[in-house]
Amino acid sequence: MSVLVNKDSKIIVQGFTGSEGTFHAGQMIEYGTNVVGGVTPGKGGQKHLDKPVFNTVEDAVKETGADVSIIFVPPAFAADAIMEAANAGIKVIITITEGIPVADMIKAADYIKDKDCRLVGPNCPGVITPEEAKVGIMPGFVFKKGKVGIVSKSGTLTYEAADQVVKQGLGITTAIGIGGDPIIGTTTKEAVELLMNDDETECIVMIGEIGGQLEADAARWIKDNGNKKPVVGFIAGETAPKGRTMGHAGAIVGGSEDTAEAKKAIMRECGIHVVDSPAEIGKKVKEVMG
């Protein structure tokens, strides 16, 4: 059991023939991910990286049976790409594109609400189930198979956490980079829930950052659902000045619960093992897993 993607996932790449799509699709294929083709309007019928190119997601699904899509489409067209994937019956839509206009994302989020699909991202590093499928831009060599699930708003901290867990002689079931934008498809709580319900995951690492309510919502859900598995938590951005927009579009400190301190306090109250430095994640995971 893994969540979202595994060796049986059939993956297409939207924005396949562009420079980003080409580079990362190549890395995904090299990793052993089951990439079955890609979509670039106007280039249907060609071959790229030895895989078929289609004009539309619908064509790709019809021909390949694809159920997962990864989007490397430029920001101006990315929301349309998300809606197109949802409309074509893709079950998991992983959107890497950064800088999608918020108004576009509101429209896309609303459109896919009634569709049977899950959006991860945008502005995220993707999802990886080690040794089975890497659907994103993360460095595959960092991840080894194991029993720890990772949920993170930050791309780099996803790799950092995985690296530390592996250095403790443990490994990862699935790592989900949810993205740092104000409007994202899968929240921290939803990603934690997927891992809580996964039989193979025995411990969860939850990495958040200042701004928004996602981590507080997830922490309260964990508490209300009886802390079935140990959760190790970290919040980035402790030293950020209040009221200032920092890097990620989502990382704006608004209310009193938005600061790193406040989030960590809520997480501790909800039974999460909070570490104060990302350097402590691996050790803490080893400790709570006994």
C-alpha positions as CSV (number, residue, x, y, z in Angstrom):
1,M,0.0,0.0,0.0
2,S,1.3,3.4,-0.9
3,V,-0.6,6.6,-1.3
4,L,-1.3,8.6,-4.5
5,V,1.3,7.0,-6.7
6,N,3.0,3.6,-7.0
7,K,4.6,1.2,-9.5
8,D,1.2,0.6,-11.2
9,S,0.4,4.3,-11.7
10,K,0.3,5.2,-15.4
11,I,1.7,8.7,-15.6
12,I,1.4,11.3,-18.3
13,V,3.3,14.6,-18.5
14,Q,1.5,17.8,-19.4
15,G,4.0,20.2,-21.0
16,F,6.0,17.2,-22.0
17,T,8.1,18.7,-24.7
18,G,9.0,21.9,-22.9
19,S,12.4,22.3,-21.3
20,E,11.2,21.6,-17.7
21,G,8.9,18.8,-18.8
22,T,11.6,17.2,-20.8
23,F,14.3,17.4,-18.1
24,H,12.1,16.1,-15.2
25,A,10.2,13.5,-17.3
26,G,13.7,12.2,-18.2
27,Q,14.6,11.9,-14.6
28,M,11.3,10.3,-13.7
29,I,11.7,7.7,-16.4
30,E,15.3,7.0,-15.3
31,Y,14.0,6.5,-11.8
32,G,11.8,3.7,-13.1
33,T,8.5,5.6,-13.0
34,N,5.9,4.3,-15.4
35,V,5.6,7.3,-17.7
36,V,3.2,6.3,-20.5
37,G,3.3,9.5,-22.6
38,G,2.9,13.2,-22.6
39,V,0.7,16.1,-23.8
40,T,1.7,19.1,-25.9
41,P,-1.0,20.6,-28.0
42,G,-0.1,20.6,-31.7
43,K,2.6,18.0,-31.3
44,G,0.4,14.9,-31.1
45,G,1.6,11.9,-33.0
46,Q,5.3,12.6,-32.3
47,K,7.6,10.6,-30.1
48,H,9.5,12.4,-27.3
49,L,11.9,10.6,-24.9
50,D,10.7,7.5,-26.7
51,K,7.2,8.0,-25.4
52,P,4.1,9.1,-27.4
53,V,3.0,12.7,-27.5
54,F,-0.7,13.6,-27.5
55,N,-2.6,16.8,-28.4
56,T,-5.0,16.5,-25.5
57,V,-5.2,14.7,-22.1
58,E,-8.4,13.0,-23.3
59,D,-6.4,11.4,-26.2
60,A,-3.7,10.3,-23.8
61,V,-6.1,8.7,-21.4
62,K,-7.9,6.9,-24.2
63,E,-4.7,5.5,-25.7
64,T,-2.7,4.8,-22.5
65,G,-5.2,4.4,-19.7
66,A,-3.3,7.1,-17.8
67,D,-4.5,7.8,-14.2
68,V,-1.9,10.3,-13.0
69,S,-0.8,13.5,-14.6
70,I,2.1,15.8,-13.7
71,I,1.9,19.4,-15.0
72,F,4.9,21.5,-16.2
73,V,2.7,23.9,-18.1
74,P,3.6,27.7,-18.0
75,P,1.7,29.6,-15.3
76,A,-0.7,31.3,-17.7
77,F,-2.0,28.0,-19.0
78,A,-1.6,25.8,-16.0
79,A,-5.1,26.2,-14.5
80,D,-6.6,25.1,-17.8
81,A,-4.2,22.1,-17.8
82,I,-5.5,21.1,-14.4
83,M,-9.1,21.4,-15.5
84,E,-8.4,19.5,-18.7
85,A,-6.8,16.6,-16.7
86,A,-9.8,16.5,-14.3
87,N,-12.2,16.5,-17.2
88,A,-10.4,13.6,-18.9
89,G,-10.7,11.4,-15.8
90,I,-7.2,11.7,-14.4
91,K,-7.4,10.6,-10.7
92,V,-4.2,12.3,-9.3
93,I,-3.1,15.6,-10.8
94,I,0.3,16.8,-9.6
95,T,1.0,20.4,-10.5
96,I,4.6,21.6,-10.2
97,T,4.1,25.0,-11.9
98,E,4.9,28.0,-9.8
99,G,3.3,31.4,-10.1
100,I,-0.2,30.4,-11.3
101,P,-2.4,33.5,-10.8
102,V,-4.7,33.1,-7.7
103,A,-7.8,34.0,-9.7
104,D,-7.0,31.1,-12.1
105,M,-6.5,28.7,-9.2
106,I,-9.8,29.7,-7.6
107,K,-11.5,28.8,-10.9
108,A,-9.6,25.5,-11.2
109,A,-10.2,24.5,-7.6
110,D,-13.9,25.2,-8.0
111,Y,-14.1,23.3,-11.3
112,I,-12.5,20.1,-9.9
113,K,-14.6,20.0,-6.7
114,D,-17.2,17.7,-8.2
115,K,-14.7,15.6,-10.2
116,D,-13.3,12.3,-8.9
117,C,-9.7,13.5,-8.7
118,R,-7.1,14.7,-6.2
119,L,-5.0,17.7,-7.0
120,V,-1.5,18.0,-5.4
121,G,0.1,21.5,-5.6
122,P,0.5,23.8,-7.4
123,N,4.0,25.1,-6.7
124,C,5.0,21.8,-5.2
125,P,7.9,19.3,-5.6
126,G,5.5,16.4,-6.3
127,V,5.0,13.0,-4.7
128,I,7.4,10.1,-4.5
129,T,6.9,6.5,-3.4
130,P,10.5,5.3,-3.2
131,E,11.6,2.6,-5.6
132,E,8.2,2.7,-7.3
133,A,7.3,6.1,-8.7
134,K,8.8,9.6,-8.6
135,V,6.2,12.1,-9.9
136,G,7.9,15.4,-9.4
137,I,11.2,17.2,-9.2
138,M,12.7,15.7,-6.1
139,P,16.1,14.0,-6.2
140,G,15.2,10.3,-6.2
141,F,18.5,9.1,-4.7
142,V,17.7,10.7,-1.3
143,F,14.6,8.4,-0.8
144,K,14.7,4.8,0.4
145,K,11.7,2.6,1.0
146,G,10.5,2.3,4.6
147,K,7.7,3.0,7.0
148,V,7.7,6.8,7.5
149,G,5.4,9.1,5.6
150,I,6.3,12.7,4.9
151,V,3.9,15.7,4.3
152,S,5.6,19.0,3.6
153,K,4.8,22.5,2.5
154,S,8.5,23.0,1.6
155,G,10.3,21.2,-1.2
156,T,13.8,21.4,0.2
157,L,12.7,20.3,3.6
158,T,11.0,17.3,2.1
159,Y,14.4,16.1,0.9
160,E,16.1,17.1,4.1
161,A,13.6,15.1,6.2
162,A,13.9,12.1,3.9
163,D,17.7,12.2,4.0
164,Q,17.7,12.3,7.8
165,V,15.2,9.5,8.2
166,V,17.3,7.4,5.8
167,K,20.5,8.2,7.7
168,Q,18.8,6.8,10.8
169,G,18.5,3.5,9.0
170,L,14.8,4.0,8.3
171,G,12.9,4.8,5.1
172,I,9.9,6.4,3.5
173,T,6.5,5.0,2.4
174,T,5.4,8.1,0.4
175,A,6.5,11.7,0.6
176,I,4.0,14.3,-0.4
177,G,5.0,17.9,-1.2
178,I,1.8,19.8,-0.9
179,G,3.1,23.2,-2.2
180,G,3.3,26.7,-0.7
181,D,0.7,28.6,-2.6
182,P,-2.4,30.2,-1.0
183,I,-4.7,27.8,-2.9
184,I,-3.6,24.2,-3.1
185,G,-5.4,21.0,-3.9
186,T,-4.4,18.8,-1.0
187,T,-4.1,20.3,2.4
188,T,-1.8,19.2,5.2
189,K,-4.7,17.5,7.0
190,E,-5.8,15.6,3.9
191,A,-2.2,14.4,3.2
192,V,-1.8,13.3,6.8
193,E,-5.1,11.5,6.6
194,L,-4.0,9.6,3.6
195,L,-0.9,8.4,5.5
196,M,-2.8,7.7,8.7
197,N,-5.0,5.3,6.6
198,D,-2.0,3.7,4.9
199,D,-1.2,0.3,6.4
200,E,2.5,0.5,5.7
201,T,3.1,3.9,7.2
202,E,4.0,3.7,10.9
203,C,5.1,7.2,11.6
204,I,4.4,10.6,9.9
205,V,6.6,13.6,9.5
206,M,4.6,16.8,9.1
207,I,6.6,19.9,8.0
208,G,4.8,23.3,7.8
209,E,5.7,26.9,7.7
210,I,4.4,30.2,9.0
211,G,1.2,31.6,7.5
212,G,-2.2,30.0,7.2
213,Q,-4.1,27.5,9.2
214,L,-3.1,24.2,7.5
215,E,-0.9,22.8,10.2
216,A,-3.3,23.8,13.1
217,D,-6.2,22.1,11.2
218,A,-4.1,19.0,10.7
219,A,-2.9,18.9,14.3
220,R,-6.5,19.1,15.6
221,W,-7.6,16.4,13.2
222,I,-4.8,14.2,14.5
223,K,-5.9,14.8,18.1
224,D,-9.6,14.2,17.3
225,N,-8.8,11.0,15.6
226,G,-6.9,9.5,18.4
227,N,-3.2,9.9,17.4
228,K,-3.1,6.4,15.9
229,K,0.5,6.8,14.7
230,P,3.3,9.0,16.1
231,V,3.7,12.3,14.2
232,V,6.9,14.4,14.2
233,G,6.4,18.0,13.4
234,F,8.5,21.0,12.3
235,I,7.5,24.5,11.4
236,A,9.8,26.6,9.3
237,G,10.1,30.4,9.5
238,E,10.5,31.0,13.2
239,T,12.8,34.1,12.7
240,A,10.5,35.7,10.1
241,P,9.2,39.2,11.0
242,K,5.5,39.3,11.7
243,G,3.2,40.7,9.0
244,R,5.8,40.4,6.2
245,T,5.3,38.2,3.2
246,M,8.1,35.7,3.0
247,G,9.1,33.8,-0.1
248,H,6.2,31.4,-0.5
249,A,3.0,33.1,-1.5
250,G,1.2,31.2,1.3
251,A,3.7,32.2,4.0
252,I,2.0,35.4,5.2
253,V,1.7,35.8,9.0
254,G,-1.7,37.1,9.6
255,G,-3.5,36.1,12.9
256,S,-2.0,35.0,16.2
257,E,-2.1,31.3,15.2
258,D,0.0,32.0,12.1
259,T,3.4,32.3,13.8
260,A,5.8,29.4,14.1
261,E,5.6,29.6,17.9
262,A,1.8,29.5,17.9
263,K,1.7,26.6,15.4
264,K,4.2,24.6,17.4
265,A,2.2,25.2,20.6
266,I,-1.0,23.9,18.9
267,M,0.9,20.9,17.5
268,R,2.3,20.0,20.9
269,E,-1.1,20.3,22.6
270,C,-2.4,17.9,20.0
271,G,0.2,15.2,20.8
272,I,2.6,15.9,18.0
273,H,6.4,15.5,18.7
274,V,7.6,18.9,17.7
275,V,11.3,19.5,16.9
276,D,12.8,23.0,16.9
277,S,15.3,22.4,14.1
278,P,15.0,20.5,10.9
279,A,18.3,18.8,11.9
280,E,16.5,16.9,14.7
281,I,13.8,15.3,12.5
282,G,15.6,12.0,11.8
283,K,16.6,11.5,15.4
284,K,13.1,12.2,16.7
285,V,11.5,9.8,14.2
286,K,13.9,7.1,15.3
287,E,13.1,7.8,19.0
288,V,9.2,7.8,18.6
289,M,9.3,4.6,16.5
290,G,11.2,2.9,19.3
